[in-house]
Amino acid sequence: MRIILVKKTGEELRFEVQDESHTLLNLLQKTLLKNENVELAGYTVPHRLVGSAVFYVKTNGEEKPVQAILKASKEIMKEAEEFRKVFENAVKEYEKKG
């Protein structure tokens, strides 16, 4: 994955994400939209054969877009860690039965 900043202001951020799928980008978008300071978050894929997407975030000024993205990234990592723990427990429970 590679990220190239295209535009950065106090309330807006646009960046290109190379070699990443909808899976991560959609998760980032949905997590950002949970933040009350984020007015808009989304991405476009210029062409399906091109391995990049353009991501856009606009905040209300109470929080800078970079901070909102970092906060969303931490939330995603926290959810992934919680999933890992719950999954490991489910596997252990299954193996106890078997």
Salt bridges, closest charged atoms under 4 A:
GLU11 OE1 - LYS58 NZ 3.83
GLU12 OE1 - LYS7 NZ 3.58
GLU39 OE1 - LYS58 NZ 3.30
GLU63 OE1 - LYS71 NZ 3.86
GLU79 OE2 - LYS34 NZ 3.87
GLU81 OE2 - ARG84 NH2 2.37
GLU88 OE2 - ARG84 NH1 2.73
GLU93 OE2 - LYS96 NZ 3.61
